[in-house]
Every structure is written in C-alpha cells, then in structure tokens.
Amino acid sequence: MKQEIFSTIGGVDPKEASNCHINNLNSIYLELLNLNLLKSINKVVATSGPGLITSLGTGYFFALALSQKIKCDFISSNHLLSHLASVFITQNQRIEEPILGLVVSGGHTIGFLFSEGESKVILNTIDDALGELYDKVGRMLELGYPAGRKIDDLAKKGETLLFSLPHVKTEDNLLSFSGIKTFVKNFLEQNPSIVKEEREDFCFSFQSGLMNYFLRKISVIVEQKKVKSIILSGGVAANSLLRQGIVNSFPSCTTLIPELHYCTDNALMLASSISCSLTPYFLRIKDGLCKGTRKIFSTMRLK
C-alpha cells in the first residue's frame, strides 16, 4: 500500500486501508492466475495480529480462502515476530545467544529475549511507540505523514543543539515517550519561529536526544542479560541514526538489521517467520504475550 494515500489526513484511515488491501489482493490473485503460479504454492501465510483489525481481516480471510481453494496449509503468523524474521530474508544465519530482538515501528516498540530455549518480552513502551512519536512531532512541524524519514533527513543537515530532552525515569525494562512529546509540544509553542526558520537544527536536537535515550535503555539490557546478538527491525529500523547507533554502541555484539526496503511491512517477512533460525523460539512464546493477538502461530491442515 502506498503511504501517500494517507499523507493528506495525517495517519492511516482503517476503512481506506482495508479498501486498498482488497484492490491489491484482487490484483495479486489475478497475477497468480495469469502466471499459472497457484499450483506451485504449498503454504499460505497471513498476519493474525497485532494491527488494525479491518486490514488484518481483509488479508487474513483472503489468505484462508486461497489456501482452501488450492488445498494447502494455512499458517497465521504474528506481525511483530515476522518483523524480526525480516533480517533472515537475505541470509538465514544462526546467531549466538542470548539474542535481543527489537521491533521498532509506528505501532510498537518492544524487545524480545531469546536464550536457552526460552522466549520472553524484555522491553516495552508504557505509552507511545517510537515511530508514533516521530509522526506526532512531524505533525507539529507541519511535515505531513509519515514523518520519520523526513525528520531523519532534516536532522542530517542540522548542526546546532537547541535543547536537551528531559530525562525520562522508568524501570529498566520500560520505555516512555509521552513526556518527550509533551516537552517538544511546549518547546515549539514557546518558540514558534523554529518550525520555519530552524527546523533542521530542531530535528537534529530531537533525534539525537531521542536515540541517546533509546540506546541507553538497550545498553542496560545488553549488559544485564549478557546479550551476544541484536536484531533491529520494524519501520523505524530504517532510521539512519538508529542503524548507526546500534552497530557502534555494541561492537561486541553481532548486529542484524534488515535492508531498508524490508523494514516496513512486507510479505517476505511472513514467509521468513515460519522458516528462519528463530522460528523454534517464536513457537515457544506464550499465548497472549504480544498484546493484540491471541495466537502466535497456528497451522490449519486441509485434507
């Protein structure tokens, strides 16, 4: 789906998103028919959640119906874990444990720990997601939606530190971005000329402080859990400062980050989620651990 569809309204409209999915799915099905590829499919995978129920339902039930038509297995995959699997699309290597898997997007900011056959959530936000904060600040700066890449690009041109973000006090395994959002809102209200005249320096200051905070939180977990490998995934994994920061801040860890075009939602990450080296760990995550979805993986075998 093209994000520019929602740029004029400043976010995703669930009904319009569902309609876009329907149109795209019809096109995909017709293409499969024209290329005579249906007979080559032996599994169909769809996202079961978390996410917008209208969009999820459209894709989920299309995939289920398709699997019934061609009589193959249907597998429902967790959206967050699929993002982690995106790093294995181009290389399915085994990495050393303990593994910290980070999913950073507009809807989620969460960290999983995979070690000694066990899987658990080790880091989570108590309010906004990191990507959500970017979009809200982008709206304050009149940058439109989505704003993450625009702020990143502007920050690269900034040089002057206009402010320091407030110190956010939470437990080691918790993140909070709402206080930063409030600080930015108040700062811009007190300095309205910045929106037009010092936007680049503002974005430089905002992004530098935000990523320093996020990396400090990750650093605590890496040290406490003696993490050997880090996976960074999700839409915000495309952020240049975060990509650079993860690599430079943890030189003793193996770092895996998906190629830029695999950071956002894509079909290949679903396929990877059921066949990558982390799949056994995904299957061990307890039901309900990821808010917004009831099942991590389920397979329906059709006779």
C-alpha positions as CSV (number, residue, x, y, z in Angstrom):
1,M,0.0,0.0,0.0
2,K,1.3,3.4,-0.8
3,Q,1.7,5.6,2.3
4,E,1.0,8.8,0.3
5,I,-2.7,7.8,0.3
6,F,-2.8,8.8,4.0
7,S,-0.5,11.8,3.9
8,T,-3.3,14.3,3.5
9,I,-5.1,13.2,6.6
10,G,-2.1,12.7,8.8
11,G,-2.5,9.0,9.5
12,V,-4.0,5.7,8.5
13,D,-7.7,5.5,7.9
14,P,-8.8,1.9,8.7
15,K,-11.6,1.8,6.2
16,E,-9.5,3.2,3.4
17,A,-6.6,0.9,4.3
18,S,-9.0,-2.1,4.1
19,N,-10.2,-1.0,0.7
20,C,-6.7,-0.6,-0.6
21,H,-5.9,-4.1,0.6
22,I,-9.0,-5.5,-1.2
23,N,-7.9,-3.9,-4.5
24,N,-4.3,-5.1,-4.1
25,L,-5.3,-8.6,-3.2
26,N,-7.5,-8.9,-6.2
27,S,-4.6,-7.8,-8.4
28,I,-2.3,-10.3,-6.8
29,Y,-4.8,-13.1,-7.3
30,L,-5.3,-12.2,-11.0
31,E,-1.5,-12.1,-11.4
32,L,-1.1,-15.6,-9.9
33,L,-3.8,-16.9,-12.3
34,N,-2.2,-15.2,-15.3
35,L,1.2,-16.6,-14.5
36,N,-0.2,-20.0,-13.7
37,L,1.5,-20.0,-10.2
38,L,-1.3,-21.2,-8.0
39,K,-0.3,-24.9,-8.4
40,S,3.2,-24.1,-7.2
41,I,2.0,-22.8,-3.7
42,N,2.2,-25.3,-0.9
43,K,1.7,-22.9,2.1
44,V,-0.2,-19.7,2.6
45,V,0.9,-17.4,5.4
46,A,-1.1,-14.4,6.7
47,T,-0.7,-12.0,9.7
48,S,-3.1,-12.7,12.5
49,G,-2.1,-9.6,14.6
50,P,-1.5,-7.3,16.2
51,G,-2.7,-4.5,14.0
52,L,-5.8,-2.7,12.5
53,I,-8.5,-5.4,12.6
54,T,-10.1,-4.2,9.3
55,S,-6.8,-4.5,7.4
56,L,-5.8,-7.7,9.1
57,G,-9.2,-9.3,8.5
58,T,-9.1,-8.5,4.8
59,G,-5.7,-10.2,4.3
60,Y,-6.3,-13.0,6.7
61,F,-9.6,-14.2,5.2
62,F,-8.3,-13.8,1.7
63,A,-5.3,-16.0,2.5
64,L,-7.5,-18.5,4.3
65,A,-9.9,-18.7,1.3
66,L,-6.9,-19.1,-1.1
67,S,-5.5,-21.9,0.9
68,Q,-8.8,-23.7,0.9
69,K,-9.2,-23.2,-2.9
70,I,-5.8,-24.7,-3.7
71,K,-5.9,-27.2,-0.8
72,C,-2.7,-26.3,1.0
73,D,-1.7,-25.5,4.6
74,F,-2.7,-22.1,6.0
75,I,-0.4,-20.6,8.7
76,S,-1.2,-17.4,10.7
77,S,1.9,-15.5,11.8
78,N,2.4,-12.9,14.5
79,H,3.2,-9.5,13.0
80,L,5.9,-8.5,15.5
81,L,7.8,-11.7,15.2
82,S,7.6,-11.5,11.4
83,H,9.4,-8.2,11.6
84,L,12.2,-9.9,13.5
85,A,12.3,-12.6,10.7
86,S,12.9,-9.9,8.1
87,V,16.6,-9.9,8.8
88,F,16.7,-13.5,7.6
89,I,15.2,-12.8,4.2
90,T,18.5,-12.4,2.5
91,Q,20.6,-14.6,4.9
92,N,19.3,-17.3,7.3
93,Q,22.3,-17.5,9.5
94,R,22.4,-18.8,13.1
95,I,23.4,-16.2,15.6
96,E,24.8,-16.6,19.1
97,E,22.6,-16.4,22.1
98,P,21.3,-14.6,24.1
99,I,19.6,-12.7,21.4
100,L,17.8,-9.3,21.8
101,G,15.2,-8.9,19.2
102,L,13.9,-5.3,18.8
103,V,10.7,-4.3,16.8
104,V,10.5,-0.5,16.5
105,S,7.6,0.9,14.4
106,G,4.8,3.3,14.4
107,G,2.6,0.9,16.4
108,H,5.1,-0.9,18.6
109,T,8.4,-0.6,20.5
110,I,9.1,-3.9,22.0
111,G,12.1,-6.1,22.8
112,F,12.3,-9.9,23.0
113,L,15.0,-12.0,24.6
114,F,15.7,-15.4,23.1
115,S,18.1,-17.6,25.2
116,E,18.5,-21.3,26.1
117,G,15.3,-22.3,24.5
118,E,13.2,-19.6,26.3
119,S,11.5,-16.6,24.8
120,K,10.2,-13.6,26.6
121,V,9.4,-9.9,26.3
122,I,12.2,-7.9,27.9
123,L,11.5,-4.3,26.9
124,N,8.2,-2.5,26.1
125,T,6.7,1.0,26.0
126,I,4.1,2.1,28.5
127,D,2.6,4.7,26.2
128,D,3.6,5.8,22.7
129,A,5.6,3.8,20.2
130,L,8.8,5.4,18.9
131,G,7.5,5.7,15.4
132,E,4.3,7.2,16.7
133,L,6.3,9.9,18.4
134,Y,8.1,10.7,15.2
135,D,4.7,11.1,13.4
136,K,3.3,13.3,16.2
137,V,6.3,15.5,16.2
138,G,6.2,15.6,12.4
139,R,2.7,16.9,12.6
140,M,3.8,19.7,15.0
141,L,6.5,20.6,12.4
142,E,3.9,20.5,9.6
143,L,5.9,17.8,7.8
144,G,2.9,15.6,7.0
145,Y,2.6,11.8,7.4
146,P,4.6,9.7,7.6
147,A,7.3,11.9,9.2
148,G,10.0,9.5,10.3
149,R,12.1,9.7,7.2
150,K,11.6,13.5,6.8
151,I,12.8,14.2,10.3
152,D,15.8,11.9,9.8
153,D,16.7,13.7,6.6
154,L,16.4,17.1,8.2
155,A,18.4,16.0,11.2
156,K,21.3,15.1,8.9
157,K,21.5,18.8,7.9
158,G,21.3,20.2,11.4
159,E,24.4,21.2,13.5
160,T,23.3,23.2,16.5
161,L,21.8,21.6,19.6
162,L,18.8,23.7,20.5
163,F,17.8,21.8,23.6
164,S,18.3,18.6,25.6
165,L,15.4,16.2,26.1
166,P,14.2,15.7,29.7
167,H,15.5,12.6,31.5
168,V,12.7,10.0,31.5
169,K,12.7,7.9,34.6
170,T,11.2,4.4,34.2
171,E,12.1,0.9,35.2
172,D,15.0,-0.7,33.2
173,N,12.6,-2.8,31.0
174,L,10.1,0.0,30.3
175,L,10.2,2.9,27.8
176,S,8.1,6.1,27.9
177,F,7.8,8.7,25.1
178,S,4.8,10.7,26.1
179,G,6.9,13.1,28.3
180,I,9.2,13.8,25.4
181,K,6.2,14.5,23.2
182,T,4.9,17.0,25.8
183,F,8.3,18.6,26.1
184,V,8.5,19.1,22.3
185,K,5.0,20.5,22.1
186,N,5.7,23.0,24.8
187,F,9.0,24.0,23.3
188,L,7.5,24.6,19.9
189,E,4.7,26.7,21.4
190,Q,7.2,28.8,23.2
191,N,9.4,29.1,20.1
192,P,7.0,29.1,17.1
193,S,9.6,30.5,14.6
194,I,11.6,27.3,14.8
195,V,9.0,25.4,12.7
196,K,10.0,27.5,9.7
197,E,13.4,29.0,10.5
198,E,15.4,26.4,12.4
199,R,13.7,23.1,11.5
200,E,16.9,21.3,10.6
201,D,18.6,22.1,14.0
202,F,15.4,21.2,15.8
203,C,15.2,17.8,14.1
204,F,18.9,17.3,14.9
205,S,18.4,18.1,18.5
206,F,15.2,16.0,18.8
207,Q,16.6,12.9,17.0
208,S,19.9,13.0,18.8
209,G,18.3,13.1,22.3
210,L,15.7,10.5,21.4
211,M,18.1,8.0,20.1
212,N,20.5,8.5,23.0
213,Y,17.7,7.7,25.4
214,F,16.6,4.6,23.4
215,L,20.2,3.3,23.1
216,R,20.8,3.8,26.8
217,K,17.8,1.6,27.6
218,I,19.1,-1.1,25.2
219,S,22.5,-0.8,26.7
220,V,21.2,-1.7,30.2
221,I,19.5,-4.8,28.9
222,V,22.6,-5.9,26.8
223,E,24.7,-5.6,30.0
224,Q,22.3,-7.2,32.4
225,K,21.4,-10.2,30.1
226,K,24.9,-10.5,28.5
227,V,23.4,-10.2,25.1
228,K,25.6,-11.6,22.3
229,S,23.4,-10.7,19.2
230,I,21.0,-7.9,18.5
231,I,18.2,-7.8,15.8
232,L,16.8,-4.4,14.9
233,S,13.6,-4.5,12.9
234,G,10.4,-2.6,12.1
235,G,9.8,0.6,10.2
236,V,12.0,2.8,12.5
237,A,14.9,0.4,11.8
238,A,15.2,2.4,8.6
239,N,16.3,5.4,10.6
240,S,20.0,6.2,9.8
241,L,21.0,7.3,13.3
242,L,19.4,4.3,14.9
243,R,21.1,1.9,12.5
244,Q,24.4,3.5,13.0
245,G,23.9,3.7,16.8
246,I,23.1,0.1,17.2
247,V,26.2,-1.0,15.4
248,N,28.6,1.5,17.0
249,S,27.2,1.2,20.6
250,F,27.5,-2.6,20.8
251,P,30.7,-3.6,18.9
252,S,31.0,-6.9,20.8
253,C,27.5,-8.0,19.6
254,T,26.5,-9.4,16.3
255,T,24.0,-6.9,14.8
256,L,21.4,-7.9,12.2
257,I,19.4,-5.1,10.5
258,P,17.1,-5.7,7.5
259,E,17.8,-4.0,4.2
260,L,15.9,-0.7,4.0
261,H,13.1,-2.0,1.8
262,Y,12.4,-4.9,4.2
263,C,12.0,-2.6,7.3
264,T,8.4,-1.8,6.6
265,D,5.6,-4.4,6.3
266,N,6.1,-6.9,3.5
267,A,5.1,-10.4,2.5
268,L,8.6,-11.9,2.5
269,M,8.9,-11.4,6.3
270,L,5.9,-13.6,6.8
271,A,7.4,-16.4,4.8
272,S,10.7,-16.0,6.7
273,S,8.9,-16.1,10.0
274,I,7.9,-19.8,9.5
275,S,11.3,-21.0,8.2
276,C,14.1,-18.9,9.8
277,S,16.6,-19.9,12.5
278,L,14.4,-18.2,15.2
279,T,11.2,-20.0,14.3
280,P,11.6,-22.5,17.1
281,Y,11.8,-19.6,19.5
282,F,8.7,-17.9,18.0
283,L,6.7,-21.1,18.7
284,R,7.7,-21.0,22.4
285,I,6.4,-17.5,23.1
286,K,3.4,-17.8,25.4
287,D,0.0,-17.1,24.1
288,G,-1.1,-13.5,24.8
289,L,2.5,-12.2,25.4
290,C,2.2,-9.9,22.5
291,K,-0.7,-7.6,23.2
292,G,-3.3,-7.5,20.4
293,T,-3.0,-11.1,19.2
294,R,-4.3,-14.3,20.7
295,K,-2.2,-16.8,18.8
296,I,1.5,-16.6,17.9
297,F,1.4,-19.2,15.2
298,S,-1.3,-21.6,14.1
299,T,-1.5,-24.0,11.2
300,M,-4.6,-25.4,9.5
301,R,-4.0,-28.5,7.5
302,L,-6.7,-29.1,4.9
303,K,-7.4,-32.6,3.7
